[in-house]
Amino acid sequence: MEKQYKITSAEGLHARPCTLLVSAVTPFASDVQISYNERSVNLKSIMGVMALGIPSGATITISAEGADAEAALEKAATVITSEGIGIEA
């Protein structure tokens, strides 16, 4: 399962939104990945997500695989939209 988002936050995916996303998906058992520019990292790793250097206007893909994949994607979607990080692409 996967969903795409356009980052609308003026600062892009900097420390605060990265922390919010990592914290949101960490409780889930599923493998959750974030992809940008043909690179993919574990969304449960703050350093991995920060290393992607995702700017404002970028399109990212969040994918999940596992027993609670749908719930993990829904939680990530809620954080992205409610915190003003981005919109569904």
Backbone atoms as SQL, in Angstrom:
CREATE TABLE atoms (id INTEGER PRIMARY KEY, chain TEXT, resi INTEGER, resn TEXT, atom TEXT, x REAL, y REAL, z REAL);
INSERT INTO atoms VALUES
  (1, 'A', 1, 'MET', 'N', 0.843, -1.175, 0.000),
  (2, 'A', 1, 'MET', 'CA', 0.000, 0.000, 0.000),
  (3, 'A', 1, 'MET', 'C', 0.885, 1.234, 0.000),
  (4, 'A', 2, 'GLU', 'N', 0.444, 2.249, -0.743),
  (5, 'A', 2, 'GLU', 'CA', 1.214, 3.492, -0.743),
  (6, 'A', 2, 'GLU', 'C', 0.330, 4.682, -1.081),
  (7, 'A', 3, 'LYS', 'N', 0.794, 5.857, -0.673),
  (8, 'A', 3, 'LYS', 'CA', 0.118, 7.117, -0.978),
  (9, 'A', 3, 'LYS', 'C', 1.179, 8.155, -1.295),
  (10, 'A', 4, 'GLN', 'N', 0.798, 9.106, -2.153),
  (11, 'A', 4, 'GLN', 'CA', 1.717, 10.185, -2.508),
  (12, 'A', 4, 'GLN', 'C', 1.211, 11.498, -1.925),
  (13, 'A', 5, 'TYR', 'N', 2.168, 12.358, -1.568),
  (14, 'A', 5, 'TYR', 'CA', 1.871, 13.663, -0.990),
  (15, 'A', 5, 'TYR', 'C', 2.769, 14.711, -1.604),
  (16, 'A', 6, 'LYS', 'N', 2.237, 15.927, -1.703),
  (17, 'A', 6, 'LYS', 'CA', 3.049, 17.073, -2.109),
  (18, 'A', 6, 'LYS', 'C', 3.350, 17.863, -0.846),
  (19, 'A', 7, 'ILE', 'N', 4.614, 18.140, -0.603),
  (20, 'A', 7, 'ILE', 'CA', 5.021, 18.885, 0.591),
  (21, 'A', 7, 'ILE', 'C', 4.705, 20.370, 0.376),
  (22, 'A', 8, 'THR', 'N', 3.884, 20.918, 1.255),
  (23, 'A', 8, 'THR', 'CA', 3.462, 22.317, 1.137),
  (24, 'A', 8, 'THR', 'C', 4.099, 23.214, 2.192),
  (25, 'A', 9, 'SER', 'N', 4.686, 22.622, 3.215),
  (26, 'A', 9, 'SER', 'CA', 5.356, 23.402, 4.256),
  (27, 'A', 9, 'SER', 'C', 6.495, 24.191, 3.616),
  (28, 'A', 10, 'ALA', 'N', 6.576, 25.490, 3.917),
  (29, 'A', 10, 'ALA', 'CA', 7.583, 26.362, 3.308),
  (30, 'A', 10, 'ALA', 'C', 9.011, 25.873, 3.560),
  (31, 'A', 11, 'GLU', 'N', 9.242, 25.240, 4.699),
  (32, 'A', 11, 'GLU', 'CA', 10.582, 24.772, 5.048),
  (33, 'A', 11, 'GLU', 'C', 10.862, 23.356, 4.553),
  (34, 'A', 12, 'GLY', 'N', 9.879, 22.725, 3.929),
  (35, 'A', 12, 'GLY', 'CA', 10.057, 21.341, 3.504),
  (36, 'A', 12, 'GLY', 'C', 9.951, 20.411, 4.698),
  (37, 'A', 13, 'LEU', 'N', 10.526, 19.242, 4.578),
  (38, 'A', 13, 'LEU', 'CA', 10.471, 18.251, 5.655),
  (39, 'A', 13, 'LEU', 'C', 11.702, 18.422, 6.544),
  (40, 'A', 14, 'HIS', 'N', 11.666, 19.417, 7.413),
  (41, 'A', 14, 'HIS', 'CA', 12.775, 19.681, 8.331),
  (42, 'A', 14, 'HIS', 'C', 12.556, 18.911, 9.634),
  (43, 'A', 15, 'ALA', 'N', 13.311, 19.205, 10.662),
  (44, 'A', 15, 'ALA', 'CA', 13.333, 18.415, 11.898),
  (45, 'A', 15, 'ALA', 'C', 11.959, 18.224, 12.545),
  (46, 'A', 16, 'ARG', 'N', 11.187, 19.289, 12.720),
  (47, 'A', 16, 'ARG', 'CA', 9.903, 19.164, 13.421),
  (48, 'A', 16, 'ARG', 'C', 8.937, 18.237, 12.695),
  (49, 'A', 17, 'PRO', 'N', 8.635, 18.457, 11.400),
  (50, 'A', 17, 'PRO', 'CA', 7.705, 17.534, 10.742),
  (51, 'A', 17, 'PRO', 'C', 8.253, 16.113, 10.616),
  (52, 'A', 18, 'CYS', 'N', 9.548, 15.969, 10.479),
  (53, 'A', 18, 'CYS', 'CA', 10.138, 14.632, 10.443),
  (54, 'A', 18, 'CYS', 'C', 9.890, 13.908, 11.761),
  (55, 'A', 19, 'THR', 'N', 10.089, 14.615, 12.855),
  (56, 'A', 19, 'THR', 'CA', 9.868, 14.034, 14.175),
  (57, 'A', 19, 'THR', 'C', 8.412, 13.632, 14.365),
  (58, 'A', 20, 'LEU', 'N', 7.492, 14.479, 13.914),
  (59, 'A', 20, 'LEU', 'CA', 6.066, 14.164, 14.021),
  (60, 'A', 20, 'LEU', 'C', 5.722, 12.896, 13.239),
  (61, 'A', 21, 'LEU', 'N', 6.241, 12.784, 12.027),
  (62, 'A', 21, 'LEU', 'CA', 5.964, 11.607, 11.202),
  (63, 'A', 21, 'LEU', 'C', 6.573, 10.338, 11.789),
  (64, 'A', 22, 'VAL', 'N', 7.823, 10.417, 12.204),
  (65, 'A', 22, 'VAL', 'CA', 8.497, 9.256, 12.785),
  (66, 'A', 22, 'VAL', 'C', 7.749, 8.799, 14.034),
  (67, 'A', 23, 'SER', 'N', 7.381, 9.727, 14.897),
  (68, 'A', 23, 'SER', 'CA', 6.654, 9.394, 16.126),
  (69, 'A', 23, 'SER', 'C', 5.296, 8.769, 15.828),
  (70, 'A', 24, 'ALA', 'N', 4.653, 9.221, 14.759),
  (71, 'A', 24, 'ALA', 'CA', 3.322, 8.726, 14.410),
  (72, 'A', 24, 'ALA', 'C', 3.345, 7.277, 13.937),
  (73, 'A', 25, 'VAL', 'N', 4.363, 6.890, 13.183),
  (74, 'A', 25, 'VAL', 'CA', 4.374, 5.536, 12.608),
  (75, 'A', 25, 'VAL', 'C', 5.184, 4.515, 13.407),
  (76, 'A', 26, 'THR', 'N', 6.014, 4.970, 14.338),
  (77, 'A', 26, 'THR', 'CA', 6.847, 4.046, 15.113),
  (78, 'A', 26, 'THR', 'C', 6.053, 2.971, 15.857),
  (79, 'A', 27, 'PRO', 'N', 4.879, 3.270, 16.428),
  (80, 'A', 27, 'PRO', 'CA', 4.144, 2.222, 17.151),
  (81, 'A', 27, 'PRO', 'C', 3.629, 1.076, 16.276),
  (82, 'A', 28, 'PHE', 'N', 3.582, 1.257, 14.972),
  (83, 'A', 28, 'PHE', 'CA', 3.038, 0.231, 14.100),
  (84, 'A', 28, 'PHE', 'C', 4.059, -0.863, 13.804),
  (85, 'A', 29, 'ALA', 'N', 3.579, -2.091, 13.666),
  (86, 'A', 29, 'ALA', 'CA', 4.450, -3.228, 13.383),
  (87, 'A', 29, 'ALA', 'C', 4.905, -3.250, 11.923),
  (88, 'A', 30, 'SER', 'N', 4.120, -2.669, 11.047),
  (89, 'A', 30, 'SER', 'CA', 4.424, -2.693, 9.614),
  (90, 'A', 30, 'SER', 'C', 5.719, -1.968, 9.278),
  (91, 'A', 31, 'ASP', 'N', 6.306, -2.381, 8.158),
  (92, 'A', 31, 'ASP', 'CA', 7.471, -1.698, 7.607),
  (93, 'A', 31, 'ASP', 'C', 6.936, -0.473, 6.862),
  (94, 'A', 32, 'VAL', 'N', 7.345, 0.728, 7.269),
  (95, 'A', 32, 'VAL', 'CA', 6.864, 1.955, 6.651),
  (96, 'A', 32, 'VAL', 'C', 8.060, 2.679, 6.025),
  (97, 'A', 33, 'GLN', 'N', 7.936, 3.006, 4.748),
  (98, 'A', 33, 'GLN', 'CA', 9.024, 3.637, 4.002),
  (99, 'A', 33, 'GLN', 'C', 8.571, 4.992, 3.460),
  (100, 'A', 34, 'ILE', 'N', 9.518, 5.911, 3.322),
  (101, 'A', 34, 'ILE', 'CA', 9.267, 7.183, 2.661),
  (102, 'A', 34, 'ILE', 'C', 10.237, 7.270, 1.490),
  (103, 'A', 35, 'SER', 'N', 9.718, 7.657, 0.328),
  (104, 'A', 35, 'SER', 'CA', 10.543, 7.721, -0.879),
  (105, 'A', 35, 'SER', 'C', 10.500, 9.120, -1.482),
  (106, 'A', 36, 'TYR', 'N', 11.670, 9.551, -1.962),
  (107, 'A', 36, 'TYR', 'CA', 11.820, 10.840, -2.626),
  (108, 'A', 36, 'TYR', 'C', 13.032, 10.753, -3.543),
  (109, 'A', 37, 'ASN', 'N', 12.892, 11.230, -4.756),
  (110, 'A', 37, 'ASN', 'CA', 14.012, 11.237, -5.724),
  (111, 'A', 37, 'ASN', 'C', 14.647, 9.858, -5.893),
  (112, 'A', 38, 'GLU', 'N', 13.810, 8.853, -6.033),
  (113, 'A', 38, 'GLU', 'CA', 14.257, 7.475, -6.257),
  (114, 'A', 38, 'GLU', 'C', 15.060, 6.889, -5.092),
  (115, 'A', 39, 'ARG', 'N', 14.986, 7.524, -3.921),
  (116, 'A', 39, 'ARG', 'CA', 15.613, 6.997, -2.704),
  (117, 'A', 39, 'ARG', 'C', 14.519, 6.687, -1.697),
  (118, 'A', 40, 'SER', 'N', 14.677, 5.598, -0.988),
  (119, 'A', 40, 'SER', 'CA', 13.679, 5.181, -0.015),
  (120, 'A', 40, 'SER', 'C', 14.367, 4.857, 1.307),
  (121, 'A', 41, 'VAL', 'N', 13.760, 5.328, 2.408),
  (122, 'A', 41, 'VAL', 'CA', 14.306, 5.047, 3.743),
  (123, 'A', 41, 'VAL', 'C', 13.171, 4.655, 4.694),
  (124, 'A', 42, 'ASN', 'N', 13.551, 4.043, 5.793),
  (125, 'A', 42, 'ASN', 'CA', 12.610, 3.655, 6.828),
  (126, 'A', 42, 'ASN', 'C', 12.039, 4.921, 7.473),
  (127, 'A', 43, 'LEU', 'N', 10.721, 5.058, 7.471),
  (128, 'A', 43, 'LEU', 'CA', 10.081, 6.249, 8.054),
  (129, 'A', 43, 'LEU', 'C', 10.169, 6.253, 9.578),
  (130, 'A', 44, 'LYS', 'N', 10.629, 5.164, 10.162),
  (131, 'A', 44, 'LYS', 'CA', 10.807, 5.114, 11.610),
  (132, 'A', 44, 'LYS', 'C', 12.194, 5.600, 12.029),
  (133, 'A', 45, 'SER', 'N', 12.995, 6.051, 11.060),
  (134, 'A', 45, 'SER', 'CA', 14.353, 6.525, 11.327),
  (135, 'A', 45, 'SER', 'C', 14.449, 8.024, 11.048),
  (136, 'A', 46, 'ILE', 'N', 14.529, 8.835, 12.094),
  (137, 'A', 46, 'ILE', 'CA', 14.602, 10.290, 11.932),
  (138, 'A', 46, 'ILE', 'C', 15.821, 10.688, 11.096),
  (139, 'A', 47, 'MET', 'N', 16.940, 10.051, 11.319),
  (140, 'A', 47, 'MET', 'CA', 18.149, 10.394, 10.563),
  (141, 'A', 47, 'MET', 'C', 18.000, 10.037, 9.088),
  (142, 'A', 48, 'GLY', 'N', 17.366, 8.907, 8.818),
  (143, 'A', 48, 'GLY', 'CA', 17.145, 8.499, 7.435),
  (144, 'A', 48, 'GLY', 'C', 16.252, 9.480, 6.698),
  (145, 'A', 49, 'VAL', 'N', 15.175, 9.884, 7.346),
  (146, 'A', 49, 'VAL', 'CA', 14.224, 10.822, 6.727),
  (147, 'A', 49, 'VAL', 'C', 14.893, 12.174, 6.505),
  (148, 'A', 50, 'MET', 'N', 15.625, 12.656, 7.500),
  (149, 'A', 50, 'MET', 'CA', 16.316, 13.949, 7.371),
  (150, 'A', 50, 'MET', 'C', 17.338, 13.916, 6.230),
  (151, 'A', 51, 'ALA', 'N', 17.984, 12.768, 6.046),
  (152, 'A', 51, 'ALA', 'CA', 19.020, 12.639, 5.019),
  (153, 'A', 51, 'ALA', 'C', 18.463, 12.784, 3.598),
  (154, 'A', 52, 'LEU', 'N', 17.157, 12.582, 3.436),
  (155, 'A', 52, 'LEU', 'CA', 16.563, 12.720, 2.105),
  (156, 'A', 52, 'LEU', 'C', 16.526, 14.176, 1.642),
  (157, 'A', 53, 'GLY', 'N', 16.549, 15.129, 2.585),
  (158, 'A', 53, 'GLY', 'CA', 16.557, 16.549, 2.230),
  (159, 'A', 53, 'GLY', 'C', 15.354, 16.961, 1.401),
  (160, 'A', 54, 'ILE', 'N', 14.167, 16.657, 1.866),
  (161, 'A', 54, 'ILE', 'CA', 12.940, 16.889, 1.097),
  (162, 'A', 54, 'ILE', 'C', 12.516, 18.356, 1.188),
  (163, 'A', 55, 'PRO', 'N', 12.533, 19.074, 0.055),
  (164, 'A', 55, 'PRO', 'CA', 12.177, 20.501, 0.046),
  (165, 'A', 55, 'PRO', 'C', 10.681, 20.738, -0.140),
  (166, 'A', 56, 'SER', 'N', 10.261, 21.964, 0.056),
  (167, 'A', 56, 'SER', 'CA', 8.878, 22.353, -0.219),
  (168, 'A', 56, 'SER', 'C', 8.610, 22.134, -1.702),
  (169, 'A', 57, 'GLY', 'N', 7.409, 21.668, -2.024),
  (170, 'A', 57, 'GLY', 'CA', 7.033, 21.416, -3.408),
  (171, 'A', 57, 'GLY', 'C', 7.359, 20.015, -3.891),
  (172, 'A', 58, 'ALA', 'N', 8.111, 19.254, -3.101),
  (173, 'A', 58, 'ALA', 'CA', 8.493, 17.888, -3.481),
  (174, 'A', 58, 'ALA', 'C', 7.300, 16.946, -3.383),
  (175, 'A', 59, 'THR', 'N', 7.317, 15.901, -4.184),
  (176, 'A', 59, 'THR', 'CA', 6.320, 14.845, -4.086),
  (177, 'A', 59, 'THR', 'C', 7.005, 13.641, -3.453),
  (178, 'A', 60, 'ILE', 'N', 6.397, 13.147, -2.380),
  (179, 'A', 60, 'ILE', 'CA', 6.940, 11.990, -1.676),
  (180, 'A', 60, 'ILE', 'C', 5.943, 10.842, -1.762),
  (181, 'A', 61, 'THR', 'N', 6.435, 9.646, -1.541),
  (182, 'A', 61, 'THR', 'CA', 5.587, 8.463, -1.467),
  (183, 'A', 61, 'THR', 'C', 5.819, 7.799, -0.125),
  (184, 'A', 62, 'ILE', 'N', 4.728, 7.490, 0.562),
  (185, 'A', 62, 'ILE', 'CA', 4.815, 6.742, 1.812),
  (186, 'A', 62, 'ILE', 'C', 4.170, 5.392, 1.559),
  (187, 'A', 63, 'SER', 'N', 4.917, 4.343, 1.845),
  (188, 'A', 63, 'SER', 'CA', 4.404, 2.996, 1.626),
  (189, 'A', 63, 'SER', 'C', 4.512, 2.196, 2.916),
  (190, 'A', 64, 'ALA', 'N', 3.619, 1.225, 3.053),
  (191, 'A', 64, 'ALA', 'CA', 3.623, 0.378, 4.242),
  (192, 'A', 64, 'ALA', 'C', 3.293, -1.050, 3.844),
  (193, 'A', 65, 'GLU', 'N', 3.935, -1.973, 4.539),
  (194, 'A', 65, 'GLU', 'CA', 3.732, -3.384, 4.283),
  (195, 'A', 65, 'GLU', 'C', 3.701, -4.115, 5.612),
  (196, 'A', 66, 'GLY', 'N', 2.621, -4.852, 5.852),
  (197, 'A', 66, 'GLY', 'CA', 2.501, -5.594, 7.101),
  (198, 'A', 66, 'GLY', 'C', 1.063, -5.649, 7.569),
  (199, 'A', 67, 'ALA', 'N', 0.872, -6.237, 8.738),
  (200, 'A', 67, 'ALA', 'CA', -0.467, -6.476, 9.273),
  (201, 'A', 67, 'ALA', 'C', -1.273, -5.200, 9.496),
  (202, 'A', 68, 'ASP', 'N', -0.615, -4.130, 9.937),
  (203, 'A', 68, 'ASP', 'CA', -1.329, -2.884, 10.220),
  (204, 'A', 68, 'ASP', 'C', -0.934, -1.767, 9.238),
  (205, 'A', 69, 'ALA', 'N', -0.609, -2.157, 8.016),
  (206, 'A', 69, 'ALA', 'CA', -0.151, -1.200, 7.002),
  (207, 'A', 69, 'ALA', 'C', -1.174, -0.107, 6.732),
  (208, 'A', 70, 'GLU', 'N', -2.436, -0.486, 6.618),
  (209, 'A', 70, 'GLU', 'CA', -3.468, 0.511, 6.327),
  (210, 'A', 70, 'GLU', 'C', -3.581, 1.543, 7.444),
  (211, 'A', 71, 'ALA', 'N', -3.544, 1.089, 8.674),
  (212, 'A', 71, 'ALA', 'CA', -3.623, 1.998, 9.826),
  (213, 'A', 71, 'ALA', 'C', -2.393, 2.909, 9.884),
  (214, 'A', 72, 'ALA', 'N', -1.226, 2.368, 9.564),
  (215, 'A', 72, 'ALA', 'CA', 0.009, 3.169, 9.576),
  (216, 'A', 72, 'ALA', 'C', -0.070, 4.276, 8.523),
  (217, 'A', 73, 'LEU', 'N', -0.560, 3.937, 7.335),
  (218, 'A', 73, 'LEU', 'CA', -0.699, 4.946, 6.272),
  (219, 'A', 73, 'LEU', 'C', -1.722, 6.011, 6.651),
  (220, 'A', 74, 'GLU', 'N', -2.819, 5.585, 7.277),
  (221, 'A', 74, 'GLU', 'CA', -3.839, 6.551, 7.702),
  (222, 'A', 74, 'GLU', 'C', -3.276, 7.510, 8.748),
  (223, 'A', 75, 'LYS', 'N', -2.481, 6.994, 9.676),
  (224, 'A', 75, 'LYS', 'CA', -1.885, 7.840, 10.715),
  (225, 'A', 75, 'LYS', 'C', -0.917, 8.845, 10.090),
  (226, 'A', 76, 'ALA', 'N', -0.089, 8.389, 9.153),
  (227, 'A', 76, 'ALA', 'CA', 0.838, 9.289, 8.464),
  (228, 'A', 76, 'ALA', 'C', 0.064, 10.362, 7.702),
  (229, 'A', 77, 'ALA', 'N', -1.018, 9.978, 7.047),
  (230, 'A', 77, 'ALA', 'CA', -1.838, 10.929, 6.290),
  (231, 'A', 77, 'ALA', 'C', -2.430, 11.990, 7.208),
  (232, 'A', 78, 'THR', 'N', -2.900, 11.561, 8.367),
  (233, 'A', 78, 'THR', 'CA', -3.480, 12.496, 9.336),
  (234, 'A', 78, 'THR', 'C', -2.449, 13.521, 9.781),
  (235, 'A', 79, 'VAL', 'N', -1.244, 13.060, 10.093),
  (236, 'A', 79, 'VAL', 'CA', -0.185, 13.964, 10.547),
  (237, 'A', 79, 'VAL', 'C', 0.192, 14.939, 9.421),
  (238, 'A', 80, 'ILE', 'N', 0.370, 14.434, 8.220),
  (239, 'A', 80, 'ILE', 'CA', 0.782, 15.275, 7.096),
  (240, 'A', 80, 'ILE', 'C', -0.237, 16.380, 6.828),
  (241, 'A', 81, 'THR', 'N', -1.518, 16.041, 6.821),
  (242, 'A', 81, 'THR', 'CA', -2.534, 17.045, 6.506),
  (243, 'A', 81, 'THR', 'C', -2.861, 17.949, 7.695),
  (244, 'A', 82, 'SER', 'N', -2.991, 17.381, 8.896),
  (245, 'A', 82, 'SER', 'CA', -3.388, 18.204, 10.046),
  (246, 'A', 82, 'SER', 'C', -2.285, 19.145, 10.524),
  (247, 'A', 83, 'GLU', 'N', -1.032, 18.781, 10.292),
  (248, 'A', 83, 'GLU', 'CA', 0.094, 19.615, 10.726),
  (249, 'A', 83, 'GLU', 'C', 0.567, 20.584, 9.642),
  (250, 'A', 84, 'GLY', 'N', -0.116, 20.615, 8.507),
  (251, 'A', 84, 'GLY', 'CA', 0.245, 21.533, 7.436),
  (252, 'A', 84, 'GLY', 'C', 1.541, 21.182, 6.731),
  (253, 'A', 85, 'ILE', 'N', 1.904, 19.901, 6.779),
  (254, 'A', 85, 'ILE', 'CA', 3.140, 19.450, 6.134),
  (255, 'A', 85, 'ILE', 'C', 2.945, 19.297, 4.624),
  (256, 'A', 86, 'GLY', 'N', 1.787, 18.779, 4.246),
  (257, 'A', 86, 'GLY', 'CA', 1.545, 18.565, 2.824),
  (258, 'A', 86, 'GLY', 'C', 0.091, 18.194, 2.539),
  (259, 'A', 87, 'ILE', 'N', -0.147, 17.897, 1.261),
  (260, 'A', 87, 'ILE', 'CA', -1.469, 17.501, 0.809),
  (261, 'A', 87, 'ILE', 'C', -1.348, 16.231, -0.017),
  (262, 'A', 88, 'GLU', 'N', -2.452, 15.488, -0.104),
  (263, 'A', 88, 'GLU', 'CA', -2.423, 14.280, -0.908),
  (264, 'A', 88, 'GLU', 'C', -2.237, 14.660, -2.372),
  (265, 'A', 89, 'ALA', 'N', -1.334, 13.966, -3.048),
  (266, 'A', 89, 'ALA', 'CA', -1.019, 14.288, -4.450),
  (267, 'A', 89, 'ALA', 'C', -1.936, 13.529, -5.388);
